[in-house]
Amino acid sequence: MSTASVIDMGKGGATVTQTLKQFTQLFNNLSSGNVKDIRNVYSDDVKFQDPFSSVNGIEDLTAYFSGAYANVISCHFDFGEPVINGRDVCIPWIMRLRHKRIRSGKQVNVDGISQLAIHNGKVTHHRDYFDVGQLLYENLPVLGKAIRWIRSKAG
């Protein structure tokens, strides 16, 4: 992502753009061993939600990501062009995940989008949208085969 590729629908300003840059860097460097860096990007009273959980506050968010990354072998995000409207941002991504308990550590690609609210240089609200089936259900030994077959027939 470069500053020139940002789709700006309003007056996001340099602070929003800079925070977004820190956000994308954070997620491409995040691991169970460096969750403390979350404090550089998120506000103390952050609200976070994804298909698995909803947490409030920096302490709970740090604990959530520490647990979520505990069995991660590697995780990289390919971020698309963000849409910025004032302090609100939507940024699409593809997560390239290798996890000890998913597909025997083989890479899984998951499409998603993050909806962010940024205030005073910090993310105050973060909601992730992604297909849980693409991440988990399709990668379970028996159920995964059935779900992949159903998707191939439905498409």
Order of alpha helices (4+ residues) and beta strands (2+ residues): beta-alpha-beta-beta-alpha-beta-beta-beta-beta-beta-alpha-alpha
